[in-house]
Amino acid sequence: MAELIAFFSRADENYFSGTLRVVPVGNTEIVAKMLQEMTGADLFKIQPLLPYSKDYNECIAQAQDDQRRDARPELKEYPDSLDRYDTIYLGYPNYWGTMPMPVFTFLEHFDFTGKTIRPFCTHEGSGMGHSERDIRRLCPGAKVERGLAIHGGAVKYAEKDLRKWCGR
């Protein structure tokens, strides 16, 4: 069976250890591409139909509002099927202790029964939060393995930890 890396990542203005800076590629996408090189897994970027603002402060206000409302933002697209995948690596930045709401939309769209979900997140100090518990709740038939939390400001140094975590 094949493996899939499904991830949400945001470029543009981002927060790094107390400062804001503009980046062309989001931290989670950097990790997802490293993981793809190690595993050969297919890659799918989770993208909301209406993207969050490029401005960091506007983005966090939008994302917090989505979380407060328990929103399920519509996505641009989905994979046709997950039938051929037995393992799904699920990547996301930690937004206030869990996944961004577009990831909730993605997870609720499919039946993950019998599949293994291996979550990984990028963060600036909050680790996995309660995202693993949320994934288990949203995907009750899946085996959710222990996730890997990677400090966003250090993603370029994450290869060793990523290799150990994914067993490659």
N, C-alpha and C positions, 0 to 999 in steps of 0.2 A: 504494500500500500504506500501511497505517497504522503508527503508532508506539506503543510501550508503554513506560511507566516502571514497572518492577518494583523495589521497594525494601524493605529491612528497616530499621527504625528503632525506637529504644527511648526512651520518655519516662521519667518518674519521676526517681529520683536519678541524676545523671550527673556526670562529671568534666569540669571546665573549668579548664585551666591551673593545676592544683594545688589546686583547691577542689571540693567537692561541692555541688551545688545541685539542687533538684527543678524539673523543667521539665514543662509539660503536653504539649509536642510535641517529639519528638526532632529533633536537628539534620539527619539525613538526610531526614526527612519534610519539613522546612522547605525544603530544597533541591529535593526531588522536586516539591513544589507550585509552587515558582518555575519549575522547568523545564516543568511542565505549562502554566503560564500563557504561556510563551514559545513552546511547540511545539504545543499543543493535543492532545498525546498522551494516550492512555488511562492511567489510574493503577491500579496493583495493589500493595497492601501485603502483603509476605511476613510471615506471622505463624505462629510455632510453636504447635502445639496446646497445649502446656504452656509458657506464657510464662516468661521469665526473671524472677527476683525484682525487685521494685520497689526493693529496697535495693541500692545500687551494689556493695558488697563481696560480697554474696551472689551477685549477678548475675555478676560477673567470675569468681567461683569456679565457678559453673555453666557459664559459657561456656568457661572454660579446660578444665574437665573434658570437655566436648563435643569440644573441639579435640584434646585429648590422646588421646581414644578414637576420633577420626575419626568421630564420631557423625553421623547424619543424622536430626535431630529431625523428627518428623511435623509437617506443616503443617496449619493449620485448613482451608485451601482452596487451590485452584489456579484459574487461568483455565481455561475450558473447552478452549481451544485457542490456540495461537500462530500458526496458519496465516495469519491475515490481517495479521500484523505482519512487516515486513521489517527494522525497526530496533527494538532493545530497549535502552533506557537502563536500566542496572542500578546501583542505589544501595545503599550499605551503609556502616556505620561500620567503620573498620579495627580489627579485633580481633587483636592480636598478629601483625601483619604480613600478614593476609589478611582474608577475609570471615567473618562469623559463620556457623556451621555450618548454620542454616536456609537460607542462600543457596545453599550446596552442595546441599542437598536440592532446592531449586527448580530449579537448573540441571540436575541429573541426571534430573529428571522429564520433561524435554522434549528433543526433537531440534532443535538450533539450526542444523542444516546449511543453508547459504545465507543465513543471517540475519547482520545486523551487530549486534554488542553494543558499546555505548558505556558503559563503567563510570565511575562517579563515587563517591567516598567522602568521608566526613568523618573527621577525625582530630584528635588533639591533639599532633601533632609527628612522626608516623611516615609520612605520605604514603600512597601507594598500596601500599607494602610489596611483596609478591610476588603480590598478588591478580590482576593481569592475567595472569601466568603460570598461575595456578591456573584462571582462566576458560578460557584456551586449552586447558589439559589436559582440563577437564571438557566442553568444547564444541569438539571438534576440527574440525567442519565449518563453524564460524562464523568470520566476520571480526571479530576483536576489535581495536577501535581504541584509541588512546592514551586513557587515563583522565584524569579531573580530580580532584585531591585538594584538598579545601576544609577549612581549619582550622575545627574545630567551634565554637570560641568566636567566630568571625567570620562565621558563615553569613548573618547579616542584611546583610552587606556583599558578598556573593558574586555579586550580579546581573551586574556587568560581566564578570567572569571566566566566568561561566556562559554569558552571551550569546555571548562570543567563542568558547568551546569548542563550543557547539552550533550556531554559525553563524546565529543568529537576532537 
